[in-house]
Amino acid sequence: MDFGNKTALITGGAKGIGRAAALKMASLGARVAVTDIDEKALREVESELGEGHLTLRCDVADEASVRYTVKRVEEAFGCIDILVNNAGIFKEGIAPFVEQTPEIWKRKIDINIWGVLYMTSAVLPGMYSRGYGKIVNVGSVAATYGIINMVDYSMTKGAVVSFTAGLAREAIQHGVYVNCVSPGNIASTDVNNQPALAYIGRSGSPEECANVILFLASDDASYVSGVNYIVDGCRKKI
């Protein structure tokens, strides 16, 4: 895969899957803009990326923050060819549904759903005007299987998967491809690192998930749009 002369914006890119995708994409020639709310992690990934890239603090749940971030990236690099909507939360408020609070629901909806909507709506017009773009949304197997004590999270990721399918059919008419990657148990991100959940017998690595993101963001995926790729090591449906 070659990302030379491509600009990629990766949200939640300072840690885990996002970081792995950013570093790999940069190593393959992309100009990478990484956003996150964790400023310490941003400084660390900035050092790893080296010169020619950009790191920005951005709260994807805040439309003004998103619009400002996209403007900064476009001013720095001219355009955005690739968007990876990776930012999301799931660890807060893990509990049976009847014990969860509206405040927790709202926070997950704001970040996991509104964050994707805000960022995509800010980037898409530029992609349409150029007749080219790759959008990769990060979902979750929770959208497909459902996870107890994380019903609210499962719902938000189900929305991301559905959004991907619908937008793909609109955007392809403008040369923009939209796909989704749904990770299972990934070692660096899951609150419970449970290798037994996968028939493969281990948790996945951020790099293994990032490899799929990179494929979908590349021109190698020239006949793929509207797809939800599950990356879960053949997860057991329990």
C-alpha distance (Angstrom), angle and dihedral (degrees) to the residues before:
residue distance angle dihedral
M1 . . .
D2 3.78 . .
F3 3.80 123.2 .
G4 3.78 97.0 173.5
N5 3.83 112.7 147.7
K6 3.81 90.8 9.3
T7 3.80 125.2 122.7
A8 3.79 118.3 -148.6
L9 3.80 127.7 -167.9
I10 3.81 112.7 -159.8
T11 3.80 119.7 -173.4
G12 3.78 119.0 -152.3
G13 3.77 84.7 17.7
A14 3.79 101.5 145.7
K15 3.80 96.9 81.3
G16 3.78 143.7 24.8
I17 3.78 119.4 -9.8
G18 3.80 93.7 -2.1
R19 3.78 93.0 52.8
A20 3.81 91.9 47.7
A21 3.80 90.5 51.1
A22 3.80 92.6 47.4
L23 3.79 94.8 50.5
K24 3.81 94.1 45.1
M25 3.80 93.4 46.5
A26 3.80 91.4 48.8
S27 3.81 90.3 50.1
L28 3.81 88.1 55.7
G29 3.78 94.2 54.3
A30 3.80 106.6 -88.0
R31 3.77 125.7 137.3
V32 3.79 100.6 -126.6
A33 3.79 129.6 -155.7
V34 3.80 112.7 -167.7
T35 3.79 123.1 -165.3
D36 3.78 129.2 -170.4
I37 3.80 140.6 141.9
D38 3.81 92.6 -127.6
E39 3.79 102.0 90.1
K40 3.80 95.2 -174.1
A41 3.80 91.6 53.7
L42 3.81 89.4 45.7
R43 3.80 90.8 56.6
E44 3.79 90.1 50.1
V45 3.79 94.9 50.7
E46 3.81 90.0 43.9
S47 3.80 88.1 59.3
E48 3.81 91.2 47.4
L49 3.79 93.5 49.3
G50 3.79 95.2 49.3
E51 3.80 126.0 -163.3
G52 3.77 124.7 -14.3
H53 3.79 96.4 43.9
L54 3.79 135.9 89.0
T55 3.81 135.4 -133.1
L56 3.79 121.9 -167.7
R57 3.76 136.3 176.9
C58 3.79 107.6 -123.0
D59 3.79 133.2 167.3
V60 3.80 103.2 -150.6
A61 3.81 90.4 -161.8
D62 3.82 89.2 64.4
E63 3.80 112.3 75.1
A64 3.80 93.2 -159.3
S65 3.81 90.7 53.0
V66 3.80 90.3 49.9
R67 3.81 94.1 48.9
Y68 3.80 91.5 48.5
T69 3.80 91.5 48.9
V70 3.79 94.1 50.4
K71 3.81 90.0 48.4
R72 3.81 90.9 51.9
V73 3.80 92.5 49.9
E74 3.80 93.1 47.6
E75 3.80 90.5 48.5
A76 3.80 91.0 50.2
F77 3.80 99.2 43.5
G78 3.80 105.9 17.1
C79 3.79 97.3 -120.9
I80 3.79 144.8 7.5
D81 3.80 114.4 -116.6
I82 3.80 98.4 170.7
L83 3.79 131.3 35.7
V84 3.80 121.7 -170.9
N85 3.81 110.7 -169.9
N86 3.79 97.3 -157.7
A87 3.82 103.9 139.3
G88 3.79 113.6 111.1
I89 3.79 145.8 127.3
F90 3.78 133.2 -134.4
K91 3.81 109.4 150.0
E92 3.80 97.5 78.0
G93 3.79 118.4 94.3
I94 3.79 98.8 2.2
A95 3.80 102.7 178.1
P96 3.80 142.2 110.6
F97 3.79 109.7 -59.3
V98 3.81 94.5 -109.8
E99 3.81 89.3 57.3
Q100 3.79 96.0 50.1
T101 3.79 121.4 98.7
P102 3.81 132.4 -132.4
E103 3.81 88.3 -118.8
I104 3.80 90.6 61.5
W105 3.81 92.0 45.6
K106 3.78 91.0 51.2
R107 3.80 93.9 49.4
K108 3.81 92.6 51.4
I109 3.79 92.0 45.2
D110 3.81 91.6 47.9
I111 3.80 93.7 52.6
N112 3.80 104.2 29.1
I113 3.81 98.0 40.5
W114 3.80 109.9 16.9
G115 3.80 90.3 41.0
V116 3.80 90.5 59.1
L117 3.80 92.1 44.7
Y118 3.81 94.6 48.2
M119 3.79 95.4 46.5
T120 3.79 95.3 43.9
S121 3.80 93.3 47.6
A122 3.80 90.3 50.8
V123 3.80 95.1 49.8
L124 3.80 102.2 35.5
P125 3.84 100.3 73.7
G126 3.79 91.0 59.8
M127 3.79 91.2 48.8
Y128 3.81 91.2 49.2
S129 3.80 92.2 50.1
R130 3.82 91.0 53.8
G131 3.80 95.0 40.3
Y132 3.79 91.8 -126.9
G133 3.78 138.5 90.2
K134 3.78 146.1 128.9
I135 3.79 121.4 -147.3
V136 3.79 120.8 -174.7
N137 3.79 117.4 -174.9
V138 3.78 120.4 -162.8
G139 3.78 111.5 -135.3
S140 3.79 128.3 162.0
V141 3.78 141.2 -121.5
A142 3.80 83.3 -113.1
A143 3.80 86.4 78.6
T144 3.80 90.8 60.1
Y145 3.80 104.8 32.8
G146 3.79 103.6 23.2
I147 3.79 119.9 -132.8
I148 3.78 124.3 -129.9
N149 3.80 115.5 -118.3
M150 3.81 87.9 18.3
V151 3.79 100.6 70.1
D152 3.80 92.9 131.3
Y153 3.80 91.7 51.4
S154 3.81 90.6 47.8
M155 3.80 89.3 54.3
T156 3.80 93.9 51.1
K157 3.78 92.8 50.2
G158 3.79 90.4 46.9
A159 3.79 86.4 58.4
V160 3.81 90.6 52.7
V161 3.81 91.6 52.2
S162 3.82 91.8 48.8
F163 3.80 91.7 45.8
T164 3.80 89.3 53.6
A165 3.79 93.2 52.9
G166 3.79 94.0 48.4
L167 3.79 98.8 42.4
A168 3.80 92.0 46.8
R169 3.80 89.9 64.0
E170 3.79 92.4 51.0
A171 3.78 97.9 40.4
I172 3.80 99.4 47.2
Q173 3.81 87.9 70.3
H174 3.81 86.6 65.0
G175 3.81 97.0 44.8
V176 3.80 94.5 -98.3
Y177 3.80 120.8 130.5
V178 3.81 120.1 -153.4
N179 3.79 123.6 -167.9
C180 3.79 139.5 156.8
V181 3.80 133.9 -136.6
S182 3.81 116.3 -157.2
P183 3.81 113.1 -163.9
G184 3.77 124.7 -156.7
N185 3.79 122.9 -160.7
I186 3.81 105.1 -13.9
A187 3.79 115.0 -175.5
S188 3.79 99.2 -132.7
T189 3.77 99.5 42.5
D190 3.81 113.3 32.7
V191 3.78 116.9 97.4
N192 3.80 87.9 -139.4
N193 3.79 113.6 40.2
Q194 3.80 97.9 -153.2
P195 3.80 114.2 166.1
A196 3.80 89.6 179.2
L197 3.81 89.2 71.7
A198 3.81 90.4 74.0
Y199 3.78 125.3 63.5
I200 3.79 87.1 -141.4
G201 3.81 85.5 70.8
R202 3.80 101.5 -124.6
S203 3.76 143.7 61.2
G204 3.77 119.1 -94.9
S205 3.78 123.8 -111.9
P206 3.81 125.5 -123.3
E207 3.80 87.9 -116.6
E208 3.81 92.3 57.3
C209 3.78 90.5 54.3
A210 3.80 91.7 42.9
N211 3.81 90.0 55.7
V212 3.80 89.8 63.2
I213 3.80 91.7 45.9
L214 3.80 90.0 52.4
F215 3.79 92.7 50.1
L216 3.80 91.6 52.8
A217 3.81 90.8 45.6
S218 3.79 92.1 51.0
D219 3.78 131.7 82.8
D220 3.80 87.5 -114.3
A221 3.82 86.6 79.0
S222 3.80 90.4 64.2
Y223 3.82 95.4 140.9
V224 3.80 99.4 37.8
S225 3.79 124.2 95.7
G226 3.80 135.5 136.7
V227 3.79 93.3 27.3
N228 3.81 129.7 135.5
Y229 3.80 108.3 -148.6
I230 3.80 112.4 -158.0
V231 3.81 113.1 -149.1
D232 3.79 104.5 -174.6
G233 3.80 111.0 121.9
C234 3.81 89.4 -109.2
R235 3.79 94.5 -54.9
K236 3.78 119.6 -143.3
K237 3.78 111.4 -118.6
I238 3.79 97.8 -125.8
